[in-house]
Amino acid sequence: MDRGLFQQIGFVKADQLVDGPLTPGQNRKKALETGPLWVGQCHVTALDAPSQWHHHQEFDSVMYMLSGRIRVDYGRDGKESFEIGKGDYAYFPRRAIHRCQIIEGGDDVHYVFVRVGEGETVVNVDGPGR
């Protein structure tokens, strides 16, 4: 019988989170990494300017906004965008270049994310290209 990713029930306390990959404007912390699963949280600090462009290489990612509101830029030349706020979800496919900026919430803008894939979880880039 396949027991899945976990062999037993576990937990991670807030003070056990590990600093995750950094994108200027987004401070990530990892809660769990096992097999293809990567789970963590992010404190968005991109208030006066957007975060750096980045993608999640071979990871598909889902985010859930805990607090605040951000604009996410993406797409050809970075000209598409959407807004997401507390209680909202967003999905980012592998290699989808994007960045974010705080719209409201000041220093209290946080989200939780779940990634499934392999390799590096974050790759910072100069821009979305064409």
N, C-alpha and C positions, 0 to 999 in steps of 0.2 A: 504494500500500500504506500503510495506517495504521500509523504508528510508535508509537502510544500516547502516554503522558505524557512519556516520557523519550527524548531523542535519543541519549544515550550513557550508559555506566556512570559512576556518580559515587559520592561518599561524603561524609559529614559527620563531622568529628572532634568529640569531646566539647567541646573548647574553642571550637568554632564555633557551638554552640547559642545561640539568641537567646531572651531572656526572653519568655515568652508571656503570654497573658491571665491575670490574677491573680484567684483566688477566695480570700478569707481562709481559710487552712487547707490550701490547695493551691497550690504554686508550680510553674508549668508552664514548660517550655522547648521551643521549636520547633526541630526538626531540618530539616524540609522542608515547603515549601508550593508546590504546582504544580497549576494547574487546580483541580479539585474536591478534590484530595488534600491533607491536612494531617496531618503526623506529628510526634510529640514525646514528651516524657516529663514525669512529674510527681513531685515530692517532696511527700508528704503530711505536713503538720505539725500536723494537727488531733488533738492528743493529749488535751488536757483538756476539749475541747468539740468538737462537730461543725463541719465546714467550713460555709461559707455555702451556702444553697440556691442552685442555679443550673441552667441547661439549656444545650444546645448549638444553639439556634435551628434553623437549616436544615442541620444536620450530623447524620449518623448516626455513632456512635462505637463503636469496639471497644477495650477495654483489656486488657492482659496484665500481671498482677502479677509484678514482679521480686523483691520482698522485702516482708516484713511481712504484716500481716493487717488488713483494714478491714471495717467494717460500712457498707453503703450503705442509706440511708433513701430511700424514694420512695413514689409512689402517692397515693391520695386522702388528704388531710390528713397525708401523710408517715408513715402508720402501717404501711406495709409495709417490709420490709428483708431483706437477705441479707448473708452474709459471704463474702469472697473473699480468698484468700491466695496465696502464692508458687506460680507455675505455673498459676493459674486465669485464665480469660477472663470478660469480661462485655460485654454489648451494651447500648447506650443509644440508643433511637430519638430522632429530632428532637423537640425541645421537651419531653422527659421530665424533669421537675424532680426533682432529687436532691441529696443531700449525703453526705459520708462522715466517718467517725471511726476513728482508729487503735484497734485492739483489741490488737495485739501488734507489736513491732518497734521501739518507741521512736522514735528519730530516723532510723531506717533503713527507711523505708517508701516504696517507689518503684514506679511502673508506667509502661509505654509505651502510647501510644494512637495509633490511626489513625482519622482522621475523613474522611468524604466528604460534600461539600455545598458551600455557598456562604454568603458574608456573614460576620457575626461568629461566632467559634467558641465564645465563652462569654458568657452573659448572667446576671449575678447578680441574684437576686430575693429578696423578703422571706420567701417560704414557698411551699409547694405549692398552697395554696388549696383550693377544693372542686370 
